[in-house]
Amino acid sequence: MGVQFRQRIDKRTTTRPLKFSYLKTPKRYVFAVLSVLTLLAMLHRQDAGGLRNVLIGMGTAVVVDGTVAILQRRKKWFSDGGLVTGLLVADILNSNTAWYEVVVITALALTSKHVLKVGRKPIFNPAAVGLLFALMLFHSGQSWWGSLSMLPWWCAIFLLVGGLLVAQRVKKVPQTLAFLGTYFTLLLLFAMLHIGLPSDSPGDALRAPFVNSALYLAFFMLTDPPTSPPTLRHQVFFGFFAAAVGVTFFAVHGGLSYLLIGLLAANVWKAWVSRRPKSPTR
């Protein structure tokens, strides 16, 4: 009997591969990778204070999404997507941003997810909405410290590896490559032709920390499944359109919001495409 029991145990362990149950869903996978990068970013002394904003952002996200779930009488009140949004907001804002600004910005981000929707899917990337409001309401600084922008340049390798893992997990590799290829090609072309502002030139955007910011947005915000298209053709255009709008906006206005503007413009295009009636099949 004991031998048979051990054989059954051995059979189960050999036929069922070990898996990290927490990482089964894309949102949890993204959250895990972002958490690792955030911890690495805190190795820089100036960014150690970012832990406070991370905890405030994620705590606010849990409260806002939990309140909405209770009001809508959902069985599940805890939101993994809310945690990701809170972490994104905290990773991009300056680590010395006031705590109440983090609360308001995160709450606005998550409110946009529940209010601005097409069907059951949000139109805009929630973190991008909150961060754009941060620039307009509080003029909050955005250092994108979670992109390892304050660490030595070679630390971007960790950002690339983690970002590629996420893009592959959520099946958005073509979209990411289309964005990055268009983004850096246009910036290089604009710099060679001297197109742009003298203060914020396209050549500046080809250097750190701007490069880190673009990689961070491409891997962790542009790839948000609810606000980006699923099909290959639409993914490629989505990435191209976000990069083209963002670089053009940077050339004309400069500033820090150009990446967010490009992403939100692409979100609008995706929502418009999703609402169009499908052609009947023959």
C-alpha positions in Angstrom: 0.0 0.0 0.0 2.8 2.4 0.9 4.6 1.6 -2.3 1.5 2.3 -4.4 1.0 5.6 -2.5 4.6 6.7 -3.2 4.1 5.7 -6.9 1.0 8.0 -7.2 2.9 10.9 -5.6 5.9 10.3 -7.9 3.6 10.2 -10.9 1.9 13.5 -9.9 5.2 15.3 -9.4 6.7 14.1 -12.7 3.6 14.7 -14.9 2.7 18.2 -13.5 5.4 20.8 -14.0 6.0 23.3 -11.2 4.3 26.6 -11.7 4.2 29.9 -9.8 0.5 30.1 -9.3 0.6 33.8 -8.6 2.0 34.5 -12.0 -0.7 32.8 -14.0 -2.5 36.0 -15.0 -0.8 38.7 -17.2 -1.6 41.4 -14.6 0.1 39.6 -11.8 3.1 38.8 -14.1 3.4 42.5 -15.0 3.1 43.5 -11.3 5.9 41.0 -10.3 8.3 42.3 -13.0 7.5 45.9 -12.1 8.1 45.2 -8.4 11.5 43.8 -9.1 12.5 46.8 -11.2 11.1 49.2 -8.5 13.3 47.5 -5.9 16.3 47.8 -8.1 15.6 51.5 -8.7 15.6 52.1 -4.9 19.3 51.3 -4.9 19.8 54.9 -5.8 19.8 57.0 -2.7 17.5 59.7 -4.1 14.9 57.2 -5.1 14.7 55.4 -1.7 11.9 57.8 -0.8 9.9 56.3 -3.6 8.9 53.4 -1.4 6.5 55.7 0.4 4.8 56.8 -2.8 4.6 53.1 -4.0 2.8 52.1 -0.8 0.5 55.1 -1.0 -0.3 54.5 -4.7 -1.0 50.9 -4.3 -3.0 51.5 -1.1 -5.1 54.1 -2.9 -5.7 51.7 -5.8 -6.9 49.0 -3.5 -9.4 51.4 -1.8 -10.7 52.9 -5.0 -11.1 49.7 -6.9 -12.5 47.9 -3.8 -15.1 50.7 -3.3 -16.2 50.4 -6.9 -16.4 46.6 -6.6 -18.6 46.9 -3.5 -20.9 49.4 -5.0 -21.3 47.2 -8.1 -21.8 44.1 -5.8 -18.9 42.2 -7.3 -17.7 39.0 -5.6 -14.1 40.0 -6.1 -13.2 43.4 -4.6 -9.4 43.1 -4.9 -7.9 44.3 -8.2 -4.5 43.2 -9.6 -4.9 45.8 -12.3 -5.3 48.5 -9.7 -2.1 47.6 -8.0 -0.3 47.8 -11.4 -1.7 51.3 -12.0 -0.7 52.5 -8.5 2.8 51.2 -9.0 3.1 52.8 -12.4 2.0 56.2 -11.1 4.5 56.0 -8.2 7.3 54.8 -10.4 7.0 57.8 -12.7 6.3 60.6 -10.3 9.2 62.2 -8.5 10.0 60.3 -5.4 9.6 63.5 -3.3 6.0 64.1 -4.6 3.6 65.1 -1.8 1.6 62.1 -0.5 -1.8 63.8 -1.1 -0.8 64.4 -4.8 -0.1 60.6 -5.1 -3.5 59.8 -3.7 -5.4 62.2 -6.0 -3.5 61.2 -9.1 -3.9 57.5 -8.5 -7.6 58.0 -7.7 -8.1 60.0 -10.9 -6.3 57.3 -12.9 -8.6 54.5 -11.6 -11.7 56.6 -11.9 -11.0 57.1 -15.6 -10.8 53.3 -15.9 -14.3 52.9 -14.5 -16.0 55.9 -16.2 -14.3 56.2 -19.7 -15.2 52.9 -21.2 -16.3 51.3 -24.4 -18.4 48.4 -23.4 -16.6 46.8 -20.4 -13.1 47.9 -21.5 -11.5 51.3 -20.6 -10.6 53.6 -23.4 -7.4 55.1 -21.9 -4.5 53.7 -20.1 -5.4 54.7 -16.5 -1.9 55.5 -15.3 -1.3 57.8 -18.4 -4.6 59.7 -17.6 -3.6 60.2 -14.0 -0.1 61.4 -14.8 -1.4 63.8 -17.4 -3.7 65.3 -14.8 -0.7 65.5 -12.5 1.0 67.8 -14.9 -2.1 70.0 -15.4 -3.3 70.1 -11.8 -0.2 70.0 -9.6 2.6 70.5 -12.1 4.1 67.4 -10.5 7.6 66.5 -11.5 8.0 63.2 -13.3 11.4 61.6 -13.1 10.4 58.1 -14.3 12.7 56.8 -11.6 11.2 53.3 -11.8 12.7 53.0 -15.2 16.2 52.8 -13.6 16.9 56.2 -15.1 19.0 57.3 -12.1 21.2 54.3 -12.1 24.2 53.6 -14.4 23.4 53.2 -18.0 24.1 49.4 -18.1 21.2 48.9 -15.6 18.9 49.4 -18.6 19.7 45.8 -19.4 17.4 44.8 -16.5 14.7 47.0 -17.9 15.1 45.5 -21.4 15.0 41.9 -20.1 12.0 42.5 -17.8 10.2 44.5 -20.5 10.6 41.8 -23.2 9.4 39.2 -20.8 6.2 41.2 -20.2 5.7 42.0 -23.9 6.0 38.3 -24.7 3.6 37.3 -21.8 0.9 39.7 -22.9 1.5 38.9 -26.6 2.4 42.5 -27.6 5.9 42.1 -29.0 5.1 43.4 -32.5 3.4 46.4 -31.0 6.4 47.2 -28.8 8.9 46.8 -31.6 6.8 49.0 -33.9 6.7 51.7 -31.3 10.4 51.6 -30.4 11.5 51.4 -34.1 9.3 54.3 -35.1 10.2 56.4 -32.0 14.0 56.2 -32.3 13.9 56.5 -36.1 11.8 59.7 -36.0 13.9 61.2 -33.3 17.1 60.5 -35.2 15.6 61.9 -38.4 14.3 65.0 -36.6 17.7 65.5 -35.0 19.6 65.2 -38.3 17.2 67.7 -39.9 17.3 70.0 -36.9 13.5 69.8 -36.4 12.4 70.7 -32.9 12.9 73.2 -30.1 16.3 74.4 -29.1 15.6 73.8 -25.5 14.1 70.3 -25.9 15.8 69.0 -29.0 15.1 65.5 -30.5 18.8 64.7 -29.9 18.2 65.1 -26.1 15.4 62.5 -26.3 17.9 60.0 -27.6 19.9 60.2 -24.4 19.2 58.9 -20.9 17.0 59.4 -19.0 14.6 59.9 -21.9 15.5 56.5 -23.4 14.7 54.8 -20.2 11.3 56.6 -20.1 10.5 55.5 -23.6 11.4 51.9 -22.9 9.4 51.9 -19.7 6.3 53.2 -21.4 6.7 50.8 -24.4 7.0 47.7 -22.2 4.7 48.4 -19.3 2.0 51.0 -20.4 1.7 50.6 -24.2 1.2 46.9 -23.7 -1.8 47.2 -21.4 -4.2 44.5 -22.9 -7.6 46.3 -22.3 -6.4 49.5 -24.0 -4.4 48.1 -26.9 -5.5 46.0 -29.9 -5.2 42.2 -30.0 -4.6 41.7 -33.7 -1.1 41.9 -35.3 -2.1 44.4 -37.9 -3.7 46.8 -35.4 -0.8 46.3 -32.9 1.8 47.4 -35.5 -0.2 50.6 -36.4 -1.0 51.2 -32.7 2.7 51.3 -31.9 3.6 53.4 -34.9 0.8 55.9 -34.2 1.7 56.3 -30.5 5.3 57.0 -31.4 4.6 59.3 -34.3 2.2 61.5 -32.2 4.5 61.5 -29.2 7.6 62.5 -31.2 5.7 65.1 -33.2 4.3 66.6 -30.0 7.8 66.7 -28.4 9.2 68.5 -31.5 6.5 71.1 -31.3 6.0 71.6 -27.6 8.8 69.8 -25.8 8.1 69.1 -22.1 7.5 65.8 -20.3 4.1 64.8 -21.5 4.8 63.8 -25.0 5.0 60.0 -24.3 1.7 60.1 -22.5 0.1 62.2 -25.2 1.2 59.7 -27.8 -0.1 56.7 -25.8 -3.5 58.4 -25.1 -3.9 59.3 -28.8 -3.3 55.7 -29.7 -5.9 54.7 -27.1 -8.4 56.9 -28.8 -7.7 55.2 -32.2 -8.0 51.8 -30.7 -11.4 52.6 -29.2 -12.6 54.0 -32.5 -11.5 50.9 -34.4 -13.2 48.7 -31.8 -16.5 50.5 -32.2 -16.6 50.1 -36.0 -18.9 47.3 -37.2 -17.1 44.2 -38.5 -17.6 43.5 -42.2 -19.8 40.4 -42.8 -18.0 37.3 -43.7 -18.9 35.5 -46.9 
